[in-house]
């Protein structure tokens, strides 16, 4: 049979092998797996189906491979079939290999899309940084990774909902409110020292100045009242555990005084600083291309009673016990290193309790799959959260947790500190302003999420082939330049004659044809770095061809053939870069 020029070779070869297998071993239950050989001399695709079959039939794999090849139906797509041990190697016919060009031109922005997800609903939660200060370069990696995963999964056929979990009910926002209030008092002439473990950044001073300008003396209280009953701070040089406890006790006493002295106005200060930081974070992320369908409030879990209900459900199931007046979850029974407090002796629920409630809420919203993207420092949270899900008789396998390692920013050889309390951090916005969104988005996903990333500022800003962003964008710009010079309607290229492709052109067509496979593999592994690597390979292949052969030649069929190949390359670069959140300029 002669296959359509635009048929997917993987689909055709899989069908041919299944038909051969049905004749050789009709009872065998073996999936047909195809891979791209690492050595070009081994063809375009290879399968180890004979070796798999040999295990079942207890026969020689080479003999089974010969039998399978003998039973393969004829196909115009296949130029050559070879046996190497137990492997069967396929070389695709040149015209069939070139057919991907027409497929890309026909599909356009949809080339590479997959039905892999089957329309299943997936909730993707990422960033979820405490709204206690500007997002820093560490948060940026989780934002870039999460945004790329959202687009990658949607491209692979999932129904994606992205979500930001707002920690608006915890102690950290109280500390931010206190920090701003104390700075406000200082601006209004009331001497109130800011504790070393409060938030110190310039953004706190700016919020305090806004309070002073907009509210005047509304929040003024006497210094003696602010400090009444507050334990003294330990000496600055003390770093022992007792000293750390004393500093936290000092901070908590100040918060308690603030709540007592301000009354209902404390909530006004709290809501103001929270709104300011959320608005700043939201605009920063939107400018970065990380958008969220839902901003989920932790406070809502308490307001609706879900936190209390979650702990009650665990208690009813026998997974909670009392000790020293506190309620403990038997987390160790589900793989955690120790049990965890869910409700303290003073009746207040822990962060862990609200985490349980939040995940119960995710399940109750009916998602088929949930993905949490957490910082690497949250590794210990995984067994306790999954343990709580199993204790609630929920399918913990529906929850995937991806840990994103830290990103370090280097200025020359100097590593920059990023502590949100001390204020000595480089914000994501500052990084974006310096190197641009494109470099940020690409560099952040250029390594596996679980690998540490050193962000090289000088490389990110360079216009050289060593900078992968510039290198890929330059390929796109080169193609755009060719089409500006040509000046005709690219639609006519869909009827281009693809015969007589050169070896370089066939190599580029083969690289283009890998894109759908890369998308499916990257989506399966939640690894957008695979798309980044692929685009670099595609650009390398294109630049090699462009530097060797002129596209706008006198020969009309050859010119149209090469223009069609260039157009297909440009389309795939666009599709891949869109997933990574990187632009494709037409000139550079």
HELIX and SHEET records of a PDB file:
HELIX    1   1 UNK A    9  UNK A   24  1                                  16    
HELIX    2   2 UNK A   40  UNK A   42  5                                   3    
HELIX    3   3 UNK A   49  UNK A   57  1                                   9    
HELIX    4   4 UNK A   61  UNK A   71  1                                  11    
HELIX    5   5 UNK A   94  UNK A   98  1                                   5    
HELIX    6   6 UNK A  100  UNK A  107  1                                   8    
HELIX    7   7 UNK A  108  UNK A  110  5                                   3    
HELIX    8   8 UNK A  137  UNK A  155  1                                  19    
HELIX    9   9 UNK A  171  UNK A  187  1                                  17    
HELIX   10  10 UNK A  202  UNK A  215  1                                  14    
HELIX   11  11 UNK A  223  UNK A  227  1                                   5    
HELIX   12  12 UNK A  241  UNK A  262  1                                  22    
HELIX   13  13 UNK A  264  UNK A  288  1                                  25    
HELIX   14  14 UNK A  298  UNK A  303  1                                   6    
HELIX   15  15 UNK A  306  UNK A  316  1                                  11    
HELIX   16  16 UNK A  331  UNK A  334  5                                   4    
HELIX   17  17 UNK A  351  UNK A  364  1                                  14    
HELIX   18  18 UNK A  376  UNK A  378  5                                   3    
HELIX   19  19 UNK A  381  UNK A  391  1                                  11    
HELIX   20  20 UNK A  396  UNK A  398  5                                   3    
HELIX   21  21 UNK A  428  UNK A  435  1                                   8    
HELIX   22  22 UNK A  437  UNK A  444  1                                   8    
HELIX   23  23 UNK A  457  UNK A  461  1                                   5    
HELIX   24  24 UNK A  468  UNK A  486  1                                  19    
HELIX   25  25 UNK A  490  UNK A  495  5                                   6    
HELIX   26  26 UNK A  503  UNK A  513  1                                  11    
HELIX   27  27 UNK A  515  UNK A  525  1                                  11    
HELIX   28  28 UNK A  529  UNK A  548  1                                  20    
HELIX   29  29 UNK A  556  UNK A  580  1                                  25    
SHEET    1   A 3 UNK A  45  UNK A  47  0                                        
SHEET    2   A 3 UNK A  87  UNK A  92 -1                                        
SHEET    3   A 3 UNK A  78  UNK A  84 -1                                        
SHEET    1   B 5 UNK A 294  UNK A 297  0                                        
SHEET    2   B 5 UNK A 159  UNK A 166  1                                        
SHEET    3   B 5 UNK A 121  UNK A 125  1                                        
SHEET    4   B 5 UNK A 369  UNK A 375  1                                        
SHEET    5   B 5 UNK A 399  UNK A 404  1                                        
SHEET    1   C 3 UNK A 320  UNK A 323  0                                        
SHEET    2   C 3 UNK A 326  UNK A 329 -1                                        
SHEET    3   C 3 UNK A 340  UNK A 343 -1                                        
SHEET    1   D 3 UNK A 414  UNK A 415  0                                        
SHEET    2   D 3 UNK A 407  UNK A 411 -1                                        
SHEET    3   D 3 UNK A 453  UNK A 456  1                                        
END                                                                             
